[in-house]
Amino acid sequence: QVQLVESGGGQVQAGDSLRLSCLASGRTFSNYAMGWFRQAPGKEREFVAAISWSGGGTHYADSVKGRFTISRDNAKNTVNLQMNDLKPEDTAVYYCAARGSYYTLRPHDYYYWGQGTQVTVSS
C-alpha cells in the first residue's frame, strides 16, 4: 500500500502561482511513477502531468504545457506540481496518484490516490 497526501491548494487570482505537494508513505516511493490529475465540478477526472519513477521522463496535458512543472524528490518521498500563470479554467480538485514503473495518462491505470486538494482561480 502507498498512502498519498496532497497539500498546497488554495484560492488565487488569475496569473498567480501555486505549488502543490504530494507526500507518499508506505512502500518504496521510487518504485512508482506518479501522476497529477484534476476534476472540476460536473466533469470527469482528467490528466494533468506525470513523471517516471526516476524523474527522467515527464508528460503534460496540452492545456498546462509551459505553465505547470512536475518534479519529484525520491529522498523525501514527494512529488510536486508547480503551477504558474493560473487561469480560471484550472479550478478543480487536484489529485496525485501512483502506479507501476511507467506512467500513463489514464486515471484508471493508477493504483493509489490521495484525497485531493482544492485549487480555485478567480478572474
N, C-alpha and C positions, 0 to 999 in steps of 0.2 A: 504493500500500500504506500501511496505517496499522498501526503496532505499538502494542500496549497492554500496560501492566504495572501490575498491581494490587498494593497494599500495605495494611497496616493490620489484617489479620486477627489473630486470637488466641483465647485461651481465657479466658472471663469467667464471672461468676456472673449468674444471672437478676437483672434490674433494672439491670445495668451498661450502659455505653455504649461504643461503638466508632466510629471514623471510618475508613472505607475511602477510599483514593485510587486513582485510575487516571491514569497518565501516558501521554500519547499522543505519538508521534513519526511522522514521515513526512509525509504530505500535510496540507494546511491543516486544522487541528483544527476551526476554526469552521465548516467546511462540513458537519459531521456532527452528526446527532442521536445522543445517547448513551443507553444503557440499562444498568441493572444487573439481572442475573439470578442465580438461585441453584439449586443442585442438591444435594439431600440423598441419602444412600445409598439406592439402590433406587427412587428417584423420578425423574421427568422434570424437566428444567430448566424453571424457572418464572420468570415476570416478577416483578420487584420494584419497579422505578421507572425512569422515563425522563425525559429533558429535551431540549427542542428545541435547535437549533443556537445560538440566541441566549440561551437560558436563560429566555426569557419564558414558556415553556409546560412544565408538568411533569405527570406522571401517576404514581399509586401503586397497587399492589395493595391490595385491601381489608385484607389481613392485616397490612400495615405502615403503613397510613394513620394519621397522627397520631403515629407513633413515629419514622419514618425521614424524612430530608430529603435530596433530591438537589440538588446545585448544581454549577456549572462556572465555571472561570476560563479564558476563551479566551486570555488573555495568557500564562498559564502552562501551557496545554495539559493541564489537569487537570479531571477530574470527580470529585466526592466524594459519599460516601453517609454521612451522619451517622445513626447507629443508636442510639436511646435506648430505655430500658426493654426491654432484650433478653429474650427468652423462649427456653426450651429448643427450641421448635419453629422458631426462627430458625437453628438449627445447620445449616450447609451450606457448600459451596464457593461463593463469590461471584465472579461474572464481570462484567467490564464489556465492553461491545460497542458498535460504531459502525455506523451505516448512513447513508443519504442524508439529505436535508434535513429530513425529518419522522420522528418516531418512531412505532413500532408496539409492540404488546405481544407479538408472536410472535418467538421466538428465531430461527426460520428466515429472518426478514427481515433479519437483521443480517449485515453482510459480514465484519467483523473482530472478533476475540475476544482477550481476554487469557488468561493461563494459569490464572487463578483464585487466590483466597486463602481459606484455611480460617477459618471462624468457628465456634467451639464454645461453646455456652452451657449451663452446668450449673445444675441447680436447687438 
